């Protein structure tokens, strides 16, 4: 089975192919349809964007959609993730979309004969978010090589940071990290001074602090974090005229970004969500073709 669970599942050429397919769908030039296929969405962690945009994408593809409800499922009687997925495969589902809090959860599922598209694995990766971010950047600039991208926030616990770092560096962009040292992931890179970077940036990607993954409470108040590491109105004024702001959302207004900047001219935050629905159609289409479904 060809799965999409991490950005290393894709070559650079495949990433560009996915972006071009998503743009064709967005422009109304390509209408893939799979009315014969059953697809199941399994979200073991909370979600608004990923869950709803996968569902809209699946319905636009004409698919038969099963929204698996974890809270009323036999998971609560002790059924394993593997047995749950094997059951869905056995009753005729042909693709699974899974979000789970366990990093690399998909390693438990290697015996399945059904492709998996990950909607996020703990602090691991979030490939569909990364691909919609790349689509939004590509739509703006038309290339990646040499772009300067700052990823700001809780890098250590962010699957969005990890996927974007892997993909953007491979595509030739220069990625910088910004945030408190306690959120640094030294395997990816050291934290830089936000104020010194601002005027050089093409893309300023802000992240939510992942409180649900912390074992200790942070010493920051919302206000002190915003002043030291957030995109304040003063920092916004220092960004170059052509630069854009991204955020995977959900946004904590006045923490990582000032409330009024969420829909400021440089913000592409809601455009990311729109693009996500087109990118998820492209991802499912790609997975169907690769697995001859
Ligand atoms: N960006 C993102 O993954 O949002 P959700 O958690 O709402 O799906």
Boltz pocket constraint, residues with backbone or C-beta under 6 A from the ligand:
constraints:
  - pocket:
      binder: B
      contacts: [[A, 46], [A, 47], [A, 48], [A, 49], [A, 50], [A, 51], [A, 119], [A, 129], [A, 248], [A, 249], [A, 250]]
      max_distance: 6.0
